[in-house]
Amino acid sequence: MTTPSKIDSPTLWDSKEMQRRTARRYRQERIFRAAGLGAVAISALFLVVLLGNIISQGTGGFFQTYIETEVELPVKVLGDPRTMTPEEFANSVRRANMLGLVAKSLEETFPEVTSRSEKRALIKIFSTGVRGQLAQFVTENPNVVGTRQKLWLLASDDIDQVVKGNIDTETDEGDRRVSDRELAWLQKLEDAGRVDVKFHTTFLTSGDSRNPEMAGVWGAVVGSALTLFVTLILAFPVGVLTAIYLEEFAPQNRFTDFLEININNLAAVPSIVFGLLGLAVFIGTMHLPRSAPLVGGFTLALMTLPTIIIASRAAIKAVPPSIRDAARGLGASPMQVIFHHVLPLAMPGILTGTIIGMAQALGETAPLLMIGMVAFIVDIPSGITGAATALPVQVYLWADSPERAFAEKTSAAIMVLLFFLIMMNAVAIKLRQKFERKW
Amino acid sequence: MTSSAISVIILLLSLAAFAAGRQRSLATVGGRRSDLHSLPRHYGYFAASLVILPSTLILVLWLTFGDFVLERMTMNSIPEGAVATEGVEDHLVLNRVRIAVDQGDRVEKDPTILAAAKFYREAHGEAVWVTFAAALLAGLAGLAFALKATSPEFRARNKVETIMRVVLIACSTLAVLTTVGIVASLLFESLRFFQQVPISEFLFGLKWSPQTALRADQVGSSGAFGAVPLFAGTLLISLLAMAVAGPIGLLAAIYLTQYASGRVRAVAKPALEILAGVPTVVYGFFAALTIAPLFRDMGLSVGLDIASESALAAGVVMGIMIIPFVSSLSDDAITAVPRSLSDGSLALGATPSETIRKVILPAALPGIVGAFLLAVSRAVGETMIVVMAAGMQPNLTANPFEAVTTVTVQIVALLTGDQEFDSAKTLSAFALGLVLFVVTLFFNMIAIRVVRKYREIYD
């Protein structure tokens, strides 16, 4: 240690230099501490901004604009439910020109619209989903045929975005998707109290669609569930059995060392590489069906395997040796010690690790893109070998869509995804709290 | 679905075998359980595992190698010197056969290929039944053997435990098989790619435009596969990410371990964990729709031209994603420094920050370096953020305001949508994947090495 030459020994602690030095050191201390606090605050801020941004944008995605219209439902167009079987009636309703009925009711509201092209523009304030909506309504209530009904019908996505204030109506007409003419019509409807934003169950119950107002996440949720099911079936037993072998039976030799290094390295391999593996092996070599939850599940299982193995090993290691000794002392074979005593005691820890691994798999997108689970799929997937998509992939697909309304649908889908992730993690935490034992 | 049907049949058969083995063991001793060597259920387990293991093995073998063998047989069935195969490589012919198998004679007109497709279809149909029959027979043979072996002296429990041990070992080799699979598939496809494009051009070429011709005689058909712009883009974005995550993550770890009260720690640590648990596709969406426009507007207001898919936006958001990664690993490294060291420093009159900078950080340095290296490897392999927020143009630039593309973006771009397995375009994705795998593996190995080698052993 070199002594500062300016200070004569013995040190004069109350000298000007020393006091200045102390003050400087304290200032540095405060700055350093503030920097640390700042770093934590910035991270927290990022989290708040990220979640706040998603929630503020996404809440609108659960709601949709409806317009009230009085629709004439004539027998001539829809068919007579009293003279037909239910199937015949449903068929005839499906064939009926529903948009024509809606157009007729619009004529009554807007008598000033006369030209053909304007009429065609006018009907566009409604979603094309109105057809299905009306058909369903009529099929479920056959006795409305021949009457006039006041109905809330789905507005088109552009009108919906105007009502929600996501499209700036002040900008030049050419710069926005909604013309001044449409705005005037909308204004008239709003003045009559016939426009309302309502909770939109279709979003939670239907599959994907090209039209944002009719798109839903249910297909993706089911696809994710099927994929995770396959993942769990494969990764959980294999992971746990591997952990048991490594912790309890493996001799200390080169092969075991190699296994351990290997597992740790696998845990750090980028997920997209697992996608390439899945593409080359499961699709390229085994010719399993593309875009199927089966292949997605296999790929994600290989990816989550290291997580499950590492967590299970920790849980098995935490079971005290006295348990094993006692069981051995009473004559249990090594296998019986593991499967009757150690494993049940380690199970909460293993399950916690498994759920966390599953949550990772649920949020994973890149490997699924590689194996083609990125197709546009309207139907709800029904099996593990059919084409399906997954929730995070759905987010990716919608985020890429040009329609403005898909931005809020994307945020809403992210909210659904985060909801499932939070639920899974909450279960994991509860499990840990409930069964955690101190030995 | 025949394969799920056969799985169910085998499962049911093994359940029946369990019951049969159990009954049989009881029958041999006339119901006196104490005369048996093992518990009756052990005889059941033995019978069930002798059914399920051989038949599953056959099914797995069929699934893995069946198609390969069938394709070889199909290729051999094509007569030598047939017009369609003259001077064409084998795998191109095979591709045509495969298309013919899927679509019949709608696209394929050549009778040789159609005959091969017919041969394949028939052979496939036969092979499926042969495999299923073999699996079933193997299961039944196992059952017969187990029932024959069942006697009071038969050590069923020991046998079951031996089988169990084999199963355990088999499971743990799956992790090795995964690695082998990754390396093999990447290497195999990459080697095919390097037959078409020299490896030096791939690693050092400056132009990336992976268009290949649809027809061989097309003008300007050769694409350029120089991956340097992709490496540069990946490097740029990773550096930006580390510039955000490094300082913030390390400082946050220092604050949380050294200064924060228990209450702050109890709130801040889970918050960081939430940040780590958010799926990357969410970050990508956030980067593309919120941060990128924000940066562009900010750039416009000060007269800077920032691309709407700038490297900056992707890098910053990726940095946010990596913060918890850096902070939790650094946290572990800092906490591992023994208390006596900092106590000694504080007792000599050093302020807490001096203690941290001059005593704790040097002691924890290997762990922190390891954390940074792992974070870099994470940034290099990250896909969704860059796919959604970074561009597609292979720009060779160090300017973070411009759009760049990365290795992962190109892999996704090359492999999504319809593709055939043999074009250089598709194969180049595997070469990129190989580079990615090697680089991240390298970083991980170094990280582990650094932590192991330079860790001070206290106590």
Interface residues (C-beta under 8 A of the other chain):
Chain A: R25 Y26 Q28 E29 F32 R33 A35 G36 L37 G38 A39 V40 I42 S43 A44 F46 L47 L50 N53 I54 P237 V238 L241 T242 I244 Y245 L246 F249 A250 F258 L259 N262 I263 N264 N265 L266 A268 V269 P270 S271 I272 V273 F274 L276 L277 L279 A280 V281 G284 T285 M286 H287 L302 L305 P306 I309 S333 P334 M335 A359 L362 G363 E364 T365 A366 L369 M370 G372 V374 T385 P392 V393 V395 Y396 A399 D400 A407 T410 S411 I414 L417 L418 L421 N425
Chain B: M1 L63 T64 D67 F68 R157 N158 V160 E161 M164 R165 V167 L168 I169 C171 S172 L174 A175 V176 T178 T179 G181 I182 S185 L186 F188 E189 P247 I248 G249 L250 L251 A252 I254 Y255 L256 Q258 Y259 A260 V264 A268 A271 L272 I274 L275 G277 V278 P279 T280 V281 V282 Y283 G284 F285 F286 A288 L289 T290 I320 I323 P324 S327 T351 P352 S353 E354 I356 R357 L374 S377 R378 V380 G381 E382 T383 M384 V387 M388 T408 I411 V412 L415 T416 F421 A429 F430 G433 L436 F437 T440 L441 N444 M445 I448
